[in-house]
Amino acid sequence: MLFRWAEGVALQALWRHAIWLQAAPGLPEHRVENIFKPLATPAESEHNIALFVLAITAVIFLVVTSLLIYTIARFRGKAGDDARQEPPQVYGSNQIEIAWTVIPILIVFVLVGVTARVVASVEDAKPPASAVRVSVVGHQWWWEIRYPGLGIITANELHVPVSAPGEARPAYLQLESADVIHSFWVPQLGGKTDLIPNRENSMWLDPREPGLYLGNCAEYCGTQHANMLLRVIVHPANEFEEWAAAQQKTAAEDPAVAAGKRAFAVCASCHTVRGTSAKGTAGPDLTHLMSRETIGAGVLANTSANLLAWVSDPQRLKPGCLMPRMGLTGEQLSSVAAYLETLK
Ligand code: CUA
């Protein structure tokens, strides 16, 4: 348990480092205010348990350290002691032995009982009729996000409505993986849940405040694991419906970028642009690419310059990612980037 707490402290340090990285030039600066400030029910339950465990382990630490210091001070060697003579040896004390067996057992039972109760209350929660259902598929190294009930497919940025008290609209996530094990983690909303191949896991979130919540993949999944970033955008009431309605539309058609659309044909075996002949499913759906703040799973801000740099050579920006350099001419690359910019 103490180890868990230490892990939390270390992660907090790493997290600050990650924020610093995300504030690199070209990326919109978004700060995680405080990972110890939970803003959803599952995160809060887990936070409370962590504090409870911390309090118990702190008491144990204080008792053990005080006894140790007392013993060292009280029984230290004094001037005039006969160095050849051992101190009196004491063997066996039923009272003390029973105490130091029974008390830790009771502590362990309390910790297990409290933890099991919270785990069960989070895991067994039944989705209300108002719940938004989302299916999240982990890929090396990006997140596919589907809303089966709404007919929306997007990537890396999960949009959910705010879940105000009295008007709960939790998001229920079904988690799967297309390749290796990943882990979905948005600290202010809930604990980590793994995305495991050939298995369905689930979790839920009910964010109380609109805004942007940052997360990332929390299970090492290959060279670009650290660049498998996740954004959760929590919309104020009604705004989620507006976002969903915009996402449900097929891709915008702009005759001005017809050349780019033709050149995009080489991308179509991996990417879908709904309403066109591009129907690939290996990479992210690009139907509404420009509605996303970032590209490359949070690696770059979604700007014209970054988009062009990305299609020109994804391997330079995210080495090892599955998108190859397509060998297009400079003119074709510019036209593809211009076409992508119309996918609002
Ligand atoms: Cu996906 Cu680490």
Residues whose N, C-alpha, C, O or C-beta is under 5 A from the ligand:
A	BS01	CUA	H139 I181 H182 S183 C217 A218 E219 Y220 C221 H225 M228
